[in-house]
Amino acid sequence: MAERGRGWARAVRGLLLDVSGVLYDSGAGGGVPIAGSAEAVRRIKASGLKLQLCTNETQATRENFVRKLRAMGFDISAAQVTAPAPAACRLLRERGLRPHLLVHDDLVPEFAEINKTNPNCVVLGDAAENFTYANLNEAFRLLIGMEKPVLISLGKGRYYKETDGLKLDVGAYMKALEYACDVQAEVVGKPAKTFFESALAELGVPPEQAIMIGDDIVNDVGGAQQCGMRALQVRTGKYRSSLTAFLGLCLPASFSWTSVGSQDQHTWRGNPLKTSAAASPTAPLAPAEHHFGLAAFPSLHPTSHGNKP
């Protein structure tokens, strides 16, 4: 069965990688890389597989975010990063929206060319220390006073991991404003299907030939599978076995992997020969588990770095 499970992997042409919790853990001083992750990125790029980082990072501009990653040893360019803020700016321009920003101070420059006078929408990001009662109440008052309130959230994560522990993510504050204002937020970022489609377009690979690798069973794995991709969850970052087991009952088949830099075996729960799009989103996971190592991806095998998939 393990040998059969490798067949689909040979058709993979590109990878989407989450960043926080997969490549590094954020925190004081910019965070720390996860062991082996920089080498894993080098191996992916040397293999001939296409690579795009697909992140909900909203505590820095894309340029500063890439600068931080490069300082950690990751060979990444801004063009290889799909992030919510640039996508939100495109949406704001297309619809003539003028945002009130409740975002991290370091993200504000991303919206420098956007008209913010007389706001007719609220844009919510991972504002960290800016998530005060006063700031949330100001956003609430603006939304509740609009005839047709528009709330745009740069992601909907529940929490993420920093070096000193778990932190509430933007999704918790998004839900508070949704409840208070009786409004449905528009999510720009994972797990929105349009965000994954943008990342795939930048990757230049159709969903059936790509894999999403992340630490979030809902936003990374579930979001990618709803877009027709296969997905792999690493057991780093925010990974919690109890949450994965509970939510996994409502998701199609997926991988579990120790870390993006590991060379241990992967665990596939479900049928590796079917795409996630063909799996029922409400069907229970199949009991079978198929184990195979990095050799499942021939181009990533340590002895064949230069091979094309």
Residue pairs with C-beta under 8 A, 6 or more apart in sequence:
1 288
1 290
2 290
2 291
2 292
4 272
4 273
5 268
5 272
5 273
5 290
5 292
5 296
6 292
6 295
6 296
7 273
8 230
8 272
8 273
9 296
9 297
9 298
10 297
10 298
10 309
11 208
11 209
11 309
12 49
12 209
12 210
12 211
12 297
12 309
13 49
13 50
13 205
13 209
13 210
13 309
14 49
14 50
14 51
14 52
14 200
14 203
14 204
14 205
14 209
14 210
14 211
15 44
15 49
15 50
15 51
15 52
15 210
15 211
15 212
15 213
16 52
16 53
16 54
16 82
16 196
16 199
16 200
16 203
16 210
16 211
16 212
16 213
16 224
16 229
17 23
17 41
17 51
17 52
17 53
17 54
17 213
17 214
17 260
18 53
18 54
18 55
18 190
18 212
18 213
18 214
18 215
18 216
18 220
18 237
19 53
19 55
19 57
19 69
20 26
20 31
20 55
20 56
20 57
20 160
20 161
20 237
21 160
21 161
21 214
21 215
21 216
21 234
21 236
21 237
21 238
21 239
22 34
22 37
22 213
22 214
22 215
22 234
22 236
22 237
22 259
22 260
23 33
23 34
23 37
23 38
23 41
23 53
23 69
23 72
23 74
23 260
24 31
24 32
24 33
24 34
24 37
24 69
24 72
25 31
25 32
25 34
25 161
25 162
25 163
25 236
25 237
26 59
26 160
26 161
26 162
26 163
27 162
27 163
27 164
28 163
28 164
30 68
30 71
30 72
31 68
31 72
31 162
31 163
32 72
32 163
33 72
33 73
33 74
34 236
34 237
34 259
34 260
34 261
35 259
35 261
36 259
36 260
36 261
36 262
37 74
37 259
37 260
37 261
38 72
38 73
38 74
38 261
39 261
40 260
40 261
41 51
41 74
41 75
41 76
42 75
43 300
43 302
43 305
44 51
44 300
45 51
45 75
46 305
46 306
47 297
47 299
47 300
47 304
47 305
47 306
47 307
47 309
48 299
48 306
48 307
48 308
48 309
49 297
49 299
49 300
49 309
50 203
50 204
50 205
51 80
51 203
52 80
52 81
52 82
52 199
52 202
52 203
53 76
53 80
53 81
53 82
54 82
54 190
54 195
54 196
54 199
54 212
54 214
55 65
55 81
55 82
55 83
56 83
56 84
56 126
56 154
56 155
56 157
56 170
56 189
56 190
56 219
57 65
57 83
57 84
57 126
58 83
58 84
58 85
58 103
58 104
58 107
58 125
58 126
58 154
58 155
58 170
58 189
59 104
59 106
59 107
59 125
59 126
59 128
60 68
60 104
60 106
60 107
61 85
61 106
61 107
61 109
61 110
62 78
62 81
62 83
62 85
62 86
62 110
63 78
64 106
65 81
65 83
66 76
66 77
66 78
66 81
69 76
70 76
79 202
82 195
82 198
82 199
82 202
83 189
84 125
84 154
84 155
84 188
84 189
84 195
85 107
85 110
85 111
85 125
85 154
86 110
87 188
87 189
87 195
87 198
88 123
88 152
88 154
88 188
89 110
89 111
89 113
89 114
91 97
91 152
91 186
91 188
92 98
92 99
92 111
92 114
92 121
92 123
92 152
93 114
97 120
97 121
97 150
97 152
98 114
98 115
98 116
98 117
98 118
98 119
98 120
98 121
99 111
99 114
99 116
99 119
99 121
99 122
99 123
99 152
100 116
100 119
100 121
100 122
100 123
100 138
100 139
100 142
101 108
101 111
101 116
101 123
101 125
102 122
102 123
102 124
102 125
102 127
102 130
102 131
102 135
102 136
102 138
102 139
102 173
103 111
103 123
103 124
103 125
103 126
103 127
103 130
103 154
104 125
104 126
104 127
104 128
104 130
105 130
107 125
111 123
119 142
120 146
120 150
121 146
121 149
121 150
121 151
121 152
122 139
122 142
122 143
122 149
122 150
122 151
122 152
122 177
123 152
123 153
123 154
124 139
124 151
124 152
124 153
124 154
124 170
124 173
124 174
124 177
124 185
125 153
125 154
125 155
125 170
126 154
126 155
126 169
126 170
127 135
127 170
127 173
128 167
131 168
131 173
136 173
136 176
136 177
139 177
140 177
140 180
140 181
143 149
143 151
143 177
143 181
143 183
144 180
144 181
149 181
149 183
150 183
150 186
151 174
151 177
151 178
151 181
151 183
151 184
151 185
151 186
152 185
152 186
152 188
153 170
153 171
153 174
153 185
153 186
153 187
153 188
153 189
154 170
154 188
154 189
155 169
155 170
155 171
155 187
155 188
155 189
155 190
155 219
156 170
156 171
156 174
156 185
156 187
156 189
156 191
156 219
157 169
157 170
157 171
157 190
157 216
157 219
158 168
158 169
158 171
158 172
158 218
159 166
159 167
159 168
159 169
159 172
159 238
160 166
160 167
160 169
160 237
160 238
161 167
161 215
161 237
161 238
166 238
174 185
174 187
177 183
177 185
178 184
178 185
187 195
188 195
189 195
190 196
190 214
190 216
190 219
190 220
190 223
191 218
191 219
191 220
191 222
191 223
191 224
191 226
192 223
193 223
193 226
193 227
195 223
196 207
196 212
196 223
196 224
196 226
196 227
196 229
197 227
200 206
200 207
200 210
200 227
200 229
203 210
207 227
207 228
207 229
207 277
208 228
208 229
208 275
208 277
210 229
210 230
211 229
211 230
211 231
211 232
212 220
212 221
212 223
212 224
212 229
212 230
212 231
212 232
213 220
213 231
213 232
213 233
213 234
213 257
213 260
214 220
214 221
214 224
214 231
214 232
214 233
214 234
215 233
215 234
215 235
215 236
215 237
215 238
215 239
216 233
216 237
216 238
217 233
217 239
217 243
217 244
217 247
217 248
217 251
217 254
218 247
220 231
220 233
221 231
221 232
221 233
221 251
221 254
222 231
222 247
222 251
224 230
224 231
224 276
225 231
225 251
225 252
225 254
225 276
225 277
225 279
225 281
226 281
228 275
228 276
228 277
229 276
230 254
230 255
230 275
230 276
231 254
231 255
231 276
232 254
232 255
232 256
232 257
232 266
233 239
233 244
233 254
233 255
233 256
233 257
234 256
234 257
234 258
234 259
234 260
235 241
235 256
235 257
235 258
235 259
236 258
236 259
236 260
244 256
248 254
248 269
248 285
249 284
249 285
250 281
250 282
251 281
251 285
252 270
252 276
252 279
252 280
252 281
252 283
253 268
253 269
253 270
253 271
253 272
253 274
253 276
253 279
253 285
253 286
254 268
254 269
254 270
254 276
255 266
255 267
255 268
255 269
256 266
256 267
256 268
256 269
257 264
257 266
257 267
258 264
263 293
263 294
263 302
264 293
265 291
265 292
265 293
266 291
266 292
266 293
266 296
267 289
267 290
267 291
268 289
268 290
268 291
268 292
269 285
269 286
269 288
269 289
270 279
270 285
270 286
270 288
271 279
271 286
271 288
272 290
294 300
294 301
294 302
295 301
297 309
298 304
298 307
298 309
299 305
299 307
299 308
299 309
301 307
